[in-house]
Amino acid sequence: MVHISDGVLPMAMLAAGFGLTAIFLIYSLRGLQAEEIPKISMITAALFVASLVHFPVGPTSVHLILNGLAGIMLGRRAYAGVFVSLTLQAIFFSHGGLTALGVNTFNIGIPAFFAWQIFEHRGGLDRPKREAVFGGLAAGIAVLSSAIFVSLELLATGEAFQEISILVIAAHLPVILIETLVTGAVAGFLARVMPQMLVSGKQNAMNAH
């Protein structure tokens, strides 16, 4: 359960989520170029579809998140992609809810930034496997970070969600493994056949102006 439903968190936390999401959306979209939109749309669609398939685990459920993949392919644009995908899920499927949209975007979008920054350090490794290694590492840390964010937020609400907050992290351990392997394989494949699909630090810096 990386998506927090309406009515779970206090109003102050929900308001903070919207405030932070507004700030990060401005940063994410600054300097957006028209030629970037098709790539952003493709990854946004993948985020939308992946999160709709749930696997029940006790009183909660888990699903693929793909925020690590978004981070290594979109860089800072990933936050905008996460926001759009979660908005559509909330509107059409009541997945997560609208009042928790800011918090949910933060929980998934900020770890996508983590993945982006981790992947940017791949230059320190020999070329043949560096994208696969750093792509997998970025994805694993992104999913783990999302689970930790949700767990901490649930803990902050009081003892009622204490057990679930622990279960959230435990339940996502298989997801971490799966996304590490899948994203690493995708990153390695793209590095060989279509390297322009992976995020470029230089490109992100240019688009920031």
URKA-V745995 format. One record per backbone hydrogen bond with DSSP energy under -1.0 kcal/mol. CO is the residue of the C=O (numbers start at 1). NH is the residue of the N-H. Records with the same first field share a line. If there is no record, write none. Layout:
BEGIN
CO = NH + NH
END
This chain:
BEGIN
5 = 8
10 = 14
11 = 15
12 = 16
13 = 17
14 = 18
15 = 19
16 = 20
17 = 21
18 = 22
19 = 23
20 = 24
21 = 25
22 = 26
23 = 27
24 = 28
25 = 29
26 = 30
29 = 32
33 = 36
34 = 37
36 = 40
37 = 41
38 = 42
39 = 43
40 = 44
41 = 45
42 = 46
43 = 47
44 = 48
45 = 49
46 = 50
47 = 51
49 = 52
55 = 62
57 = 60
60 = 57
62 = 55
66 = 70
67 = 71
68 = 72
69 = 73
70 = 74
71 = 75
72 = 199
74 = 77
75 = 78
77 = 81
78 = 82
79 = 83
80 = 84
81 = 85
82 = 86
83 = 87
84 = 88
85 = 89
86 = 90
87 = 91
88 = 92
89 = 93 + 95
98 = 101
100 = 104
101 = 105
102 = 106
103 = 107
104 = 108
105 = 109
106 = 110
109 = 113
110 = 114
111 = 115
112 = 116
113 = 117
114 = 118
115 = 119
116 = 120
118 = 121
119 = 122
121 = 124
122 = 125
129 = 133
130 = 134
131 = 135
132 = 136
133 = 137
134 = 138
135 = 139
136 = 140
137 = 141
138 = 142
139 = 143
140 = 144
141 = 145
142 = 146
143 = 147
144 = 148
145 = 149
146 = 150
147 = 151
148 = 152
149 = 153
150 = 154
151 = 155
152 = 156
155 = 158
158 = 161
159 = 162
161 = 165
162 = 166
163 = 167
164 = 168
166 = 170
167 = 171
170 = 173
172 = 176
173 = 177
174 = 178
175 = 179
176 = 180
177 = 181
178 = 182
179 = 183
180 = 184
181 = 185
182 = 186
183 = 187
184 = 188
185 = 189
186 = 190
187 = 191
189 = 193
190 = 194
194 = 197
195 = 198
200 = 204
201 = 205
202 = 206
203 = 207
206 = 209
END
